[in-house]
């Protein structure tokens, strides 16, 4: 069966392409999913015109994607995160964190599901890729830096306790119970006025 692709189909072609495909493939997959329309013998001329229309639309859409990709290419986003020994993060940096950083630092909105990157568990410099669709991609840099007061960059509050958070309050602070006990000890050691008078005027 001869069909015209209305959308890009991986392994088959771009939108606007006229293809000869198996009848079952067309009827069970391409046509029901709106990925193609039938190009009948009697309307080959019309099919070719439609193909040109689809192709122009596809080219325009791809051009827009390439333009968007150029705004992302080689950009750098800085993400601040808490880290412990050996620069290991308390948690991880996710595509959602990176998407938020792109929006906050470069005013670029990208679906987190389009961001391809390794799982980040340590401070350092990394690369990420955005799949824009239709074979268009853009690469950018992700810098994960330690969280510092007043520093710029998106802060990620990763899960997990900070070093020393589990320690008890300052050792220099005396608990209230100990202070009260100390007060009682001081009172018991001092002499009452009656005892002082008896010592001053013995009988």
C-alpha positions as CSV (number, residue, x, y, z in Angstrom):
1,X,0.0,0.0,0.0
2,X,1.2,3.5,-0.9
3,X,0.9,6.0,1.9
4,X,2.0,9.5,2.8
5,X,3.6,10.0,6.2
6,X,1.9,12.8,8.1
7,X,4.5,12.5,10.9
8,X,8.1,11.4,11.1
9,X,8.3,7.6,11.6
10,X,11.5,6.1,12.8
11,X,13.0,3.8,10.3
12,X,10.5,4.8,7.6
13,X,10.9,8.5,6.8
14,X,10.0,12.1,7.6
15,X,6.6,13.7,7.4
16,X,5.5,14.2,3.7
17,X,7.3,11.2,2.4
18,X,5.4,8.8,0.1
19,X,6.2,5.2,1.0
20,X,5.2,1.7,-0.1
21,X,4.5,-0.3,3.0
22,X,2.8,-3.7,3.9
23,X,-1.0,-3.5,4.0
24,X,-1.1,-4.9,7.5
25,X,1.5,-2.4,8.8
26,X,-0.5,0.5,7.2
27,X,-4.0,-0.7,8.4
28,X,-2.9,-1.8,11.9
29,X,-0.4,0.9,12.8
30,X,0.2,3.8,10.5
31,X,-3.4,4.7,9.6
32,X,-5.0,4.2,13.1
33,X,-2.4,6.3,14.8
34,X,-2.7,9.1,12.3
35,X,0.9,8.7,11.1
36,X,0.0,8.3,7.5
37,X,-2.8,8.7,4.9
38,X,-3.5,6.5,1.9
39,X,-2.2,7.6,-1.4
40,X,-4.6,6.0,-3.9
41,X,-3.8,5.5,-7.6
42,X,-6.4,8.0,-8.7
43,X,-5.0,10.7,-6.5
44,X,-1.3,10.3,-7.0
45,X,-1.1,13.9,-8.1
46,X,-3.0,15.1,-5.1
47,X,-0.9,12.8,-2.9
48,X,2.3,14.4,-4.2
49,X,0.9,17.9,-3.5
50,X,0.0,16.8,0.0
51,X,3.5,15.3,0.4
52,X,5.0,18.6,-0.6
53,X,2.7,20.4,1.9
54,X,3.7,18.0,4.7
55,X,7.3,18.3,3.8
56,X,7.2,22.1,4.0
57,X,5.5,21.9,7.4
58,X,8.1,19.4,8.6
59,X,11.0,21.6,7.4
60,X,9.5,24.6,9.1
61,X,9.0,22.6,12.4
62,X,12.5,21.3,12.2
63,X,13.9,24.8,11.6
64,X,12.1,26.0,14.7
65,X,13.6,23.1,16.7
66,X,17.1,23.9,15.5
67,X,16.6,27.5,16.5
68,X,15.5,26.4,20.0
69,X,18.4,24.0,20.2
70,X,20.9,26.8,19.4
71,X,19.7,28.7,22.4
72,X,20.6,25.8,24.6
73,X,23.8,24.6,22.9
74,X,27.0,25.0,25.1
75,X,25.1,26.8,27.9
76,X,26.1,26.2,31.5
77,X,23.8,25.8,34.5
78,X,25.1,25.9,38.0
79,X,23.4,23.7,40.7
80,X,24.3,24.2,44.3
81,X,24.1,21.0,46.5
82,X,25.2,19.9,49.9
83,X,28.0,17.4,49.8
84,X,30.0,15.4,52.4
85,X,33.3,13.5,52.2
86,X,34.8,12.8,48.8
87,X,32.4,15.4,47.3
88,X,29.5,12.9,47.5
89,X,26.1,14.6,47.5
90,X,23.4,14.1,50.1
91,X,21.1,12.7,47.4
92,X,21.4,13.3,43.6
93,X,20.9,15.9,40.9
94,X,18.0,14.9,38.6
95,X,16.8,16.0,35.1
96,X,14.0,17.9,36.9
97,X,16.7,19.9,38.8
98,X,18.5,20.6,35.6
99,X,15.3,21.7,33.8
100,X,14.5,24.1,36.7
101,X,18.0,25.5,36.5
102,X,17.7,26.1,32.8
103,X,14.4,28.0,33.4
104,X,15.8,30.0,36.3
105,X,19.2,30.9,34.9
106,X,18.6,31.1,31.1
107,X,14.8,31.4,30.8
108,X,14.7,28.2,28.8
109,X,11.8,25.9,29.3
110,X,12.5,22.2,28.6
111,X,10.5,19.1,29.5
112,X,12.6,17.2,32.0
113,X,11.8,14.0,30.1
114,X,13.8,15.3,27.1
115,X,17.0,15.8,29.1
116,X,19.4,12.9,28.8
117,X,22.2,12.8,31.5
118,X,24.0,10.5,33.8
119,X,22.8,10.2,37.4
120,X,24.9,12.8,39.4
121,X,26.0,11.9,42.9
122,X,29.1,14.0,43.3
123,X,30.2,17.6,42.8
124,X,31.8,18.3,39.5
125,X,31.2,19.2,35.8
126,X,28.9,17.1,33.6
127,X,27.3,17.2,30.2
128,X,23.7,16.8,29.4
129,X,21.8,16.5,26.1
130,X,18.3,17.7,25.1
131,X,16.4,15.7,22.5
132,X,14.3,18.3,20.7
133,X,12.7,15.7,18.4
134,X,13.1,15.1,14.6
135,X,16.7,14.3,15.1
136,X,17.6,17.7,16.6
137,X,19.7,17.7,19.8
138,X,21.6,20.2,21.9
139,X,24.4,19.7,24.4
140,X,25.0,21.9,27.5
141,X,27.0,21.8,30.7
142,X,25.9,21.1,34.2
143,X,28.2,22.3,37.0
144,X,27.4,20.9,40.5
145,X,29.0,23.1,43.1
146,X,29.0,23.1,46.9
147,X,26.3,25.0,48.7
148,X,27.7,28.3,49.9
149,X,25.9,31.2,51.6
150,X,25.3,34.0,49.2
151,X,26.5,32.0,46.1
152,X,24.5,32.1,42.9
153,X,23.0,29.0,41.2
154,X,20.1,26.8,41.9
155,X,20.2,25.2,45.3
156,X,19.2,21.5,45.6
157,X,18.1,20.4,49.1
158,X,19.1,16.8,48.8
159,X,17.9,14.4,51.4
160,X,20.0,13.1,54.3
161,X,21.5,14.6,57.5
162,X,24.4,17.0,57.4
163,X,27.6,16.1,59.1
164,X,27.3,16.7,62.8
165,X,23.5,17.3,62.7
166,X,23.0,14.2,64.9
167,X,25.3,15.6,67.6
168,X,23.8,16.8,70.9
169,X,23.6,20.6,71.7
170,X,26.8,22.5,72.6
171,X,28.8,20.9,75.4
172,X,29.2,24.3,77.0
173,X,25.5,24.6,77.7
174,X,24.6,23.1,81.2
175,X,21.2,21.3,81.2
176,X,18.5,22.9,83.4
177,X,18.4,19.8,85.7
178,X,22.1,20.2,86.4
179,X,21.8,23.9,87.1
180,X,18.9,23.2,89.6
181,X,20.9,20.5,91.4
182,X,23.9,22.9,91.6
183,X,21.7,25.5,93.2
184,X,20.5,23.0,95.9
185,X,24.1,22.0,96.6
186,X,25.1,25.7,97.2
187,X,22.2,26.3,99.6
188,X,23.0,23.2,101.7
189,X,26.6,24.2,102.1
190,X,25.9,27.7,103.5
191,X,25.1,28.4,107.2
192,X,21.7,29.8,108.3
193,X,21.5,33.1,110.2
194,X,20.6,31.3,113.4
195,X,23.7,29.1,113.2
196,X,25.9,32.2,112.5
197,X,24.4,34.0,115.6
198,X,25.0,30.9,117.8
199,X,28.7,30.8,116.8
200,X,29.1,34.5,117.5
201,X,27.5,34.4,121.0
202,X,28.3,31.0,122.6
203,X,26.6,30.3,125.9
